[in-house]
Amino acid sequence: MKFYFVYIVLCSDNTYYTGMTNDLERRLIQHQSGYKKDGYTFSRRPIELKWYLQCTNPIEAINIEKQIKGWSHKKKEALINDKWEDLVEFSKNYTEYGYPDNRQESSTSSD
């Protein structure tokens, strides 16, 4: 059975890089060695693996990677640290709930 990995590495500039691969060990070596000079992690080495998920379905892995890439730094940290309550909190739609004082008007009419 073939496996696919979604992973998050911490870069030397304290940013996170999220990727997907079918060979996690090989891919981490590539990141550390600067395999792609135009790649995100090239100038941000060394990197450190912080989190990974093993999948058997490549489409699922790609979808999870895309989802995580859209997350904030704080939300990725909540995932890495297994802080599920924080993950839920950082997932709220701040347009709907107001952030910080940007609350939408009530949908009820006062006519």
N, C-alpha and C positions, 0 to 999 in steps of 0.2 A: 504494500500500500504506500502511495506517495503522500508526503506531508508538505504543507505550506505553512509558513510562519509569518505572522504579523508581528512587528517588533518596534520598540522605541529605544533609541539610544540618546544619552545625554552628551552633548557636545561641550568642548572646552569653553565656549562662550555662554554656557548655561542655557542654551536653546535645546529643543528636542527635535530629533529627526525620526519620522515614522516611515517604515518601509515594509515590503513584503518580499519573501524569497522562498525557494524550495530547498535551500541549503543555508541554514542560519550561520553555521561556523564559517563557511567560505565567505559569506557576505560580510560578516564582521571583520574578517581578515582584510577583505577588500577596502572596507571603510578605514581601517587603521593604517593601511599601507598607502592610501591616497590613490587608489586604482583609477579614479576618474578625476582629472585635474579640474574639470568644470562642475563637479558634483558639489552638493551642499556641504558635505562633511569634510571635503578636502582641506579647506583652510580653518576648520574647526576641530581638528584633531588635537589630542587623543579623544576618542569617544568611549563611552561605557554603556554596555547593555543594561537597561533598567527594567524592561518588561518584554515579554513575548507571549504569544498565543499560538498554539499548534492547531491547524485545521486540516481536514481531509479534502475539502472542496475548494478549488482555487477561486471560484466566483465568490464564495463566502469570504475568503481571505481578502480579496480585492475590495469588496464592499466594506469590510471592517477597517481596512487600511484607509480608504477614502473618508470614512466617517471620522476616524481618529485624527486624520490630518486637518480636519476642519475645527478641531477642538482648541480651546485656549490652553495656555501653559498650565494654569491652575487645574483645569479639568484633567489634563494628562497626568499631572502629579497625583491627583486623587486616585486615578486608575492604578498608577504605579504603586502607590502606597496602600491599596485596598481600602481606601476611605470611601465606602459606598455612599454614606450620607452626604459627603461633600460632592461626590460625583452627581448625585441627584440635584443638589442645590445649584451647582454650576451648570446644570442642564436646563434650568428654568428659562423660559422665554422672557427676557427682560423688557421687551416691548410690551408684553401683556401685563407683567407684574410691576413695571416701573423700575428704572435704574438710571440714576439714583432717584430722581423726582420726575420721571418722565411717564407718568401714569396716563393711560388713555382715558378719555371721557367715557362716562357710562353710556351704554347703548340704549338706555331707557329715555324716552322723551318726556320733557316736563310740560308739554302743551296741555 
